[in-house]
Amino acid sequence: MRRLLLPLALVVLAVVVVVGLSQAGGEAPGRQQNPPLAEQQRALAGAPAPLARLYARGNTIERGDLQARLRALRGYPVVVNKWASWCGPCKAEFPAFAQAARQVGTRVGFLGVNAMDSGEAARRFLARQPVPYPSIEDVDGDVAQRLGLGQNFPVTAFFDRRGELVGVHQGGYASTAELLADIRRYLGD
């Protein structure tokens, strides 16, 4: 009888894990899903023209110069989040960024930097977890390095209305409230 208990316990454990993952849609248990992109963009209706142009390109990965994007947003504080589709903490914090953008995105710009990632994997991730702002493609990490963000993932940088870097948060955000607190702390919004 004792010989059967260990294999039976392992089978029960395997079933619990499989059921848990299937109920979570293959994601970690408890992971929150972002609302559809159209719903997020509706929340940003009425944003000033520079921010509206930014959010019109939401949920895309674009080539381009991050510094030029920041110059185009001068006059508005900007939050820049470096992420990758293979980064667990990056994926976990995406709902916080989507929610924060919906709450303060008519006053604060949001940009992503998709670094050291496969474009196809990043697009698949964004299809599951959309955000209302675009990301700059940074295949070899050069964009993040030029900003002084280092090699860690995720990293969030805060730029003031003049385009000056005023704060950096290393690591993921556990909640929208934590991210909004840093936005207030660094950007005064």
C-alpha positions as CSV (number, residue, x, y, z in Angstrom):
1,M,0.0,0.0,0.0
2,R,2.8,2.4,0.9
3,R,4.5,1.8,-2.5
4,L,1.3,3.1,-4.2
5,L,1.1,6.3,-2.2
6,L,4.1,8.1,-3.7
7,P,3.2,7.4,-7.3
8,L,-0.4,8.4,-6.5
9,A,0.7,11.6,-4.8
10,L,2.8,12.5,-7.9
11,V,-0.1,11.9,-10.2
12,V,-2.4,14.1,-8.1
13,L,0.3,16.8,-8.0
14,A,0.7,16.7,-11.8
15,V,-3.1,17.0,-12.3
16,V,-3.3,20.0,-10.0
17,V,-0.5,21.7,-11.9
18,V,-2.0,21.0,-15.3
19,V,-5.5,22.2,-14.2
20,G,-4.0,25.3,-12.6
21,L,-2.1,26.2,-15.8
22,S,-5.1,25.5,-18.0
23,Q,-7.3,27.7,-16.0
24,A,-4.7,30.5,-16.1
25,G,-4.5,30.3,-19.9
26,G,-1.0,28.9,-19.8
27,E,0.2,31.9,-17.9
28,A,1.3,31.9,-14.2
29,P,-1.7,31.5,-11.9
30,G,-3.2,34.8,-10.9
31,R,-1.7,36.7,-13.9
32,Q,-4.0,39.5,-14.9
33,Q,-4.8,40.0,-18.6
34,N,-4.8,43.4,-20.2
35,P,-8.0,44.7,-21.6
36,P,-8.3,44.8,-25.5
37,L,-6.3,47.5,-27.2
38,A,-9.4,49.3,-28.4
39,E,-10.7,49.7,-24.9
40,Q,-7.3,51.0,-23.7
41,Q,-7.2,53.5,-26.5
42,R,-10.7,54.7,-25.8
43,A,-9.5,55.5,-22.2
44,L,-6.9,57.8,-23.8
45,A,-9.3,59.7,-26.0
46,G,-8.8,63.5,-25.6
47,A,-5.1,63.2,-25.1
48,P,-3.1,66.2,-26.4
49,A,-1.9,65.9,-30.0
50,P,1.6,64.6,-29.3
51,L,0.4,62.0,-26.9
52,A,-2.6,61.1,-29.2
53,R,-0.1,60.5,-32.1
54,L,2.0,58.2,-29.8
55,Y,-1.0,56.2,-28.7
56,A,-2.4,55.9,-32.2
57,R,0.6,53.5,-32.8
58,G,-0.2,51.5,-29.7
59,N,0.9,47.9,-29.3
60,T,3.4,48.0,-32.1
61,I,7.1,47.4,-32.3
62,E,8.8,50.0,-34.4
63,R,12.3,50.7,-35.5
64,G,13.5,54.1,-34.7
65,D,15.4,56.5,-32.5
66,L,14.2,56.6,-28.9
67,Q,15.9,60.0,-28.5
68,A,13.9,61.4,-31.4
69,R,10.7,60.0,-29.9
70,L,11.5,61.7,-26.6
71,R,12.2,65.0,-28.4
72,A,8.8,64.7,-30.1
73,L,7.2,64.4,-26.6
74,R,9.0,67.4,-25.1
75,G,6.6,69.2,-22.8
76,Y,5.2,65.9,-21.4
77,P,6.8,63.6,-18.9
78,V,7.6,60.2,-20.3
79,V,7.8,56.7,-18.8
80,V,10.1,54.3,-20.8
81,N,9.9,50.6,-20.0
82,K,12.6,48.1,-21.2
83,W,11.1,44.7,-21.6
84,A,11.4,41.3,-23.5
85,S,8.9,38.6,-24.2
86,W,11.2,36.0,-22.5
87,C,11.5,38.0,-19.3
88,G,9.1,36.7,-16.6
89,P,9.1,39.9,-14.4
90,C,8.5,41.9,-17.6
91,K,5.5,39.9,-18.5
92,A,4.2,40.1,-14.9
93,E,4.3,43.9,-14.8
94,F,2.6,44.5,-18.2
95,P,-0.9,44.8,-16.7
96,A,0.4,47.5,-14.4
97,F,1.7,49.5,-17.3
98,A,-1.5,49.1,-19.3
99,Q,-3.5,50.3,-16.3
100,A,-1.2,53.2,-15.5
101,A,-1.3,54.3,-19.1
102,R,-5.1,54.3,-19.0
103,Q,-5.1,56.3,-15.8
104,V,-2.5,59.0,-16.5
105,G,-1.7,58.6,-20.2
106,T,-3.5,61.8,-21.2
107,R,-0.8,63.7,-19.2
108,V,2.2,61.3,-19.3
109,G,3.7,59.6,-22.4
110,F,4.5,55.9,-22.3
111,L,7.0,54.1,-24.5
112,G,8.4,50.6,-24.5
113,V,11.8,49.4,-25.5
114,N,11.7,45.7,-26.6
115,A,15.3,44.7,-26.1
116,M,17.3,41.7,-27.0
117,D,14.2,39.8,-28.2
118,S,12.9,38.1,-31.2
119,G,10.5,40.4,-33.1
120,E,8.1,37.5,-33.7
121,A,8.1,36.4,-30.1
122,A,7.5,40.0,-28.9
123,R,4.6,40.5,-31.3
124,R,3.0,37.2,-30.1
125,F,3.3,38.4,-26.5
126,L,1.8,41.8,-27.4
127,A,-1.1,40.0,-29.1
128,R,-1.9,38.4,-25.7
129,Q,-1.0,41.4,-23.5
130,P,-1.6,44.6,-25.5
131,V,-0.5,48.0,-24.3
132,P,-1.7,51.3,-25.7
133,Y,1.7,52.6,-26.6
134,P,4.4,51.6,-29.1
135,S,7.7,49.9,-28.3
136,I,11.1,50.7,-30.0
137,E,12.9,47.6,-31.3
138,D,16.3,47.2,-29.6
139,V,17.6,43.9,-30.9
140,D,21.1,44.1,-29.4
141,G,20.4,46.3,-26.4
142,D,22.1,49.4,-27.8
143,V,19.2,51.8,-27.2
144,A,19.0,50.8,-23.5
145,Q,22.8,51.0,-23.2
146,R,22.8,54.6,-24.6
147,L,20.2,55.5,-22.0
148,G,22.4,54.0,-19.2
149,L,19.8,51.4,-18.3
150,G,22.2,48.5,-18.3
151,Q,21.5,44.9,-19.1
152,N,18.9,44.0,-16.4
153,F,15.3,43.3,-17.2
154,P,12.9,45.0,-16.7
155,V,14.0,48.6,-16.2
156,T,11.8,51.7,-16.2
157,A,13.2,55.2,-16.9
158,F,11.4,58.4,-16.1
159,F,12.0,61.5,-18.3
160,D,10.7,64.9,-17.2
161,R,9.0,67.5,-19.5
162,R,12.4,68.7,-20.7
163,G,13.4,65.2,-21.8
164,E,15.9,64.8,-18.9
165,L,16.3,61.4,-17.2
166,V,15.1,62.0,-13.6
167,G,14.8,58.4,-12.3
168,V,15.3,54.7,-13.0
169,H,13.6,51.7,-11.4
170,Q,15.4,48.4,-11.7
171,G,13.2,45.3,-11.7
172,G,9.5,44.7,-12.1
173,Y,6.6,46.5,-10.6
174,A,4.4,44.3,-8.4
175,S,1.3,46.6,-8.8
176,T,-0.2,49.6,-10.7
177,A,-0.1,51.5,-7.4
178,E,3.6,51.0,-7.1
179,L,4.2,52.2,-10.7
180,L,1.9,55.2,-10.2
181,A,3.8,56.1,-6.9
182,D,7.0,56.3,-8.9
183,I,5.4,58.3,-11.6
184,R,4.3,60.8,-8.9
185,R,7.7,60.6,-7.3
186,Y,9.8,61.2,-10.4
187,L,7.4,63.2,-12.6
188,G,5.2,64.9,-10.2
189,D,2.0,63.7,-11.9
